[in-house]
Amino acid sequence: MHSVTTMTNNHTPTIMTDNEYNKGLKDGYAKSLAIVENLSKNIEPPETRGKLDEIPYHEQYIAYQAQTEILARVHYFITKHAPLNDYA
């Protein structure tokens, strides 16, 4: 078993086992994916009536497509680099 040395808030080195490190890494990836998925659910689709009515539909569509494409790329990057591809 290997260990990883990390720094705490008071700058004291601590020893972290591989299992602790990997668990923290996986938790970080899982939280990142949850944030991206939550953002994806909150993107406003284009509409012809309602609060976005004053913005031309084609401009709404371009903005919607750009937002969804960016989040899809971020999601892909996270899943591609997740440890052991647990989230792919």
N, C-alpha and C positions, 0 to 999 in steps of 0.2 A: 504494500500500500504506500502510495506517495502522499506528500502533504504540500500544501500551498501556504506561503506566508502572506498574511494580509495585514493591513494597518487599521486599527480601530480609530474612533473619533479622537481619542486622546493620544494618537500617534504611537501607540504601543503595539509592536508586532505580535500577532497571534498566529497560532498554527491551525490551519483548516485542513481537514482530510479531503481526499478526492471526492468522497461521497457528499460531504457538505458543500463543496464547491460546485459540483455538478447539480445538486439539488437547487442551489441558488441560481445557477445559470438557467436551468430549465424553468424555474419560477419566473425569472425575468422575461424569458421568451414568451411564456404563457400570458403574462400580464401585458406584454407588448401586443400580442395578437388580439387579446380581449379589447384593448383600446382601439386598435384599427377596425375591428369588427363593429364596435360600438359607433365609431365615427361613420362607418359605411351605412349603418342603419339610419343615421340622422341627416343624410344628404337629401336636400329638397329636390324632388324630380320636377322637370319643367311642367308648367301648367298654363292654361289659357284664361283661367279665371282665378280669383282669389288674391292673396297678398302679393303674388309675383306678377300680376296682370300688367302692371305698368312697364315691365321689362319685356322687350320683344322675345317671342318664343325661341327663335334661333339662337339668341344670346344666352337664354336660360339653358338650352340644350348643350351648347358648347361648354358652359360652366359645369353643368352636370357631368358631361362626359370627361372633362378634365379632372374633376374631383374623384370620380370613380376609378379612372385610370391610375391616378397617383396612388390611391389607397390600395388598388390591386397590385401595383408594383411593390409597395412597401410590404404588403402581406406576403407576396412571393419571396422577397428578399429575406424576411424574417424566417419563413418556413424553410427556405433553402439553407440557411445558416444555423438553424436550430440544432442543438446537440442531438446526435443520433437520429435526426429527422423524425422525432416523435410527433411533430405537428404537421407533417406533410399529408 
